[in-house]
Amino acid sequence: GADSDELINYELGMKGRWLDGRLAANLALFNIDWNDIQVQANRVSDQVQFATNIGGAYSRGVEFELMAMPALGWTFMLNAALNRARVDTLTPGEAAISGAVSGARLAGPDFSGSMTVKYDFDWIRDSVASASLAVAYVGSFPGSFPNVPGQPGVVSPTFDYTDSYTVVNGSLAAAFEHYTFGLYVENLFDDRSVTYVHPEAFLDGRYGVLRPRTVGVRVGYKF
C-alpha cells in the first residue's frame, strides 16, 4: 500500500476594502510543494496493480477576487485563478510503474474564472428580490498521466483532455419575512463539454459531461 503523502503550502495574500465597503479585493500568491504522491501503479513484469508513492510535483499560481457595488442594488463580482501544476521529481522506475513523465500536468486547469452580476430590488408585499447572472470559464486539463503504467514510454490509448468550457447560470428570487421563492436555470445554453476523463478503458461512461440545462424552483423557510 501507499504511505502518506506530504504537502507544504506557501501563500502570500492581501485583502482590501474601500469606499465604505463598496469596493473590495483579495489577492493570493501560492506555491504548493507536493511529495510522495499516492498513485495506482502496475508492475513492469506483469499486470499486477498496486498502490504506491512516487516523486513529487508543484502547484504555483495566483488567485484574485474583485467585488464592486457601483450603484444602489448592483453588485459585480469577478474572480480568476492561474495555476501551473507539474510533476517535477520522478525517477525512471517511478515513471515506468506509474505512467507519469517529468513535467506532466496534473489534473487541474491552468486558468479558470467567473463573473457574476447581481441586482437587488424591492418587490411585491415588501419583499426583497434579487436577479443574478453568472458566467464561469474552466480550461482543459489531462485526465491522467500520459503513459501506460507498467509499460515505459508507451502512450496510453485512454489518455485525453477535458474540454475548455463556459457555462452560464441565472436566478430570480424573492425573500419575504419567513419564505424565499426562487427560479433558476443552470447551464443556460445546454453546453455538453467533457469535464472528466476516466483513465480506465473498460468503463462505458468514461467521459463525464456537464449536466444538461436545468430549470427549477427553490423554496425556503426561515424559522
N, C-alpha and C positions, 0 to 999 in steps of 0.2 A: 504493500500500500504506500501511498504518498505521505510524506511528512508535512508538517505545517509550512506554509509559505511565509514570506516576510515582506512587509510593505512599509516604507518610510515616506511620508508626505511632507514636503516643504511648501509653505504657502505664505504669500505676502499680499495683503489686501488693504483696500481703502474704502471708506463709506462716507458719504456726504449728503447733507440736506440744505437746501437754500430756498429763499423766497417764501418763508413761513411754511415750509414743507411741500410747496407746490412743485418743487424740482428735487429729485433725489437720484443718486447714482452709486453703484457698487462696482468695484474693480478688484479682480484677484488674479495673481500670477501663481502658478503652481508647478512643482516638479516632483513627480512620484517615482520612487525607485522601488521596483518590484523584483524580488529574488526568490529562487526555488519555486518557480511556477508549477502548480499542480496540473498535470495533463494525463490523458488516456493515451497509452503508448502500445506499440507492438514490438515483439522480439524480431530481430532480423532473420533469425534461423527458421522461424515458423510463424503461424498466425495467432499465437497466444497473446491476448491483450492483458494489460496490467496498468495500474495507476502508479505514477511516479512523479518526481520533480525534475525540472530542467532549468538551467541557466537563469536568465533574468531579462527584464525589459524596463523601459522608462515611459513615462507619460508626461509631456510638458506642454503647457499652453497658457491661455488667458481666457477669463470669463468676465463679462460685464453685464450690468443691468442698468437701465435708464427708465425713470418714471417722471412724467410731466403732466401737470394739470393746468393747461394754458387758459382755460375759461371755466366758468361755473358749470359743473356737471360732467365735464370732459376729462378723461384720463387716457394717456397714451403710455404704453409700456413696450420696451424693446429690450431683448436680451440675446446674447450670442456667445458662442464658445469656439475657440480654436484649440485643437488638441492634436499633438503629434505623438503617437504611441507606437513604439517599435521594439522588437527583440534586439538586445544589444550584447548579451552574454550567452554563448552557446558553444558547447564542444561538438566535435564531429560525431561522437557517439550519441549525444543527446539529440542532435539533428536527425540521425539515422532512425531512432526509435519513435520520434515524435512527429516527424514531417515538417518541423519548423526549419527556417533558414535565418541566418543573421540578417537583420534589417526587415524582417517580415512585419507587416502591420498587424496590430491587434484588432479585435472585433469592436470597433467604435469609429464614428465618423470624424474626419478631420475638421469639419465645420458643421455647426448646427445653430439655429437661431429662430426667434419668433417675434412677432409684433402683434400687439393687442390694442384695440381701440374700444373704449367703453364710455357710454353716455348714461348718466343718472338723471332722472327727472320725476317730478310729481305726476301722479296718475289718478285714477278714479278712487273715490272714497278715502282720500288722504293716504293712499299707498305710495310707496317709493318704488319706482320702476327703473330697470336698467336694461340697456341693449348693448351687446358686445359682439365684436368680430375679431377672430384670431387667425393669423396666418403663421404656420410653422414650416421650417425647412430642415431636412435632415440629409446629410451627404451619404454617399455609398461607403460600404466597408466590407472586408472579406468575412466569409462565414467560418473560416477555419485556416489552419496553416496550409501552405501551398502543396506540400509533397505528401506522398502516401506513407503513413507510419510503418516502419519496418522495411521499406524499400528505398534506400538512399538515392536521392536525385530523381526519382520518378514523380512527375507532376500528377497530383490527384485528379482523376476524371470528375470528381464531385466538387472540386474547388470552384467557387464562384463568389461574386459580389452581390450585395443587395443593391437596390435601385436608390438613386437620389430622388427625393420626392418632396412635394409641397402639399400640405393639407390645410383646408380652411374649415373652421368651425364657427358657428354663430349661436346666439341665445337671446331670448327676450323673457324677462322675469318681472314679477311684481311682488313686493313684500308688504303684507298687512300687519296688524298688531301681532297676530299669532301664526298666520298662514303665509306661505310663499308658494306662488304658482309660476311655472316657467315652461317655455317652449325652447327646444334646442334642436340643432342639426349638426351632426358631426360628419366630416369628410363630404363637404357640400358638393364637390364636383365628382364624387364617386371614383376617386383615384384607386387603382388596383396595383400600386407599386409593390415590389418584393421588399419586405422588411426583415426577413430572416432566412438564412440558408442553413439547413442541417447537413452535417458532413457525411451522414450515412446514406448510401445509395439505395438501400432496400426499402426505405420509407416511401409510402405512396404520397404523403403530403410533405415532401422535402422542402418546399418553398412556402413560407408564410407571407401573406399579403395584408395590406391594410383592410380593416373591417369596412364593408360596403357602407354607402351613405346611410346614415341612421337618423331618423327624425323621432322625437319623443316628447313626453311631458314629464315634468318633475313637480311633485307636490311635497311641501314640508310643513311641519307644525312645531312651534316653539312652546315648550311647557313653561 
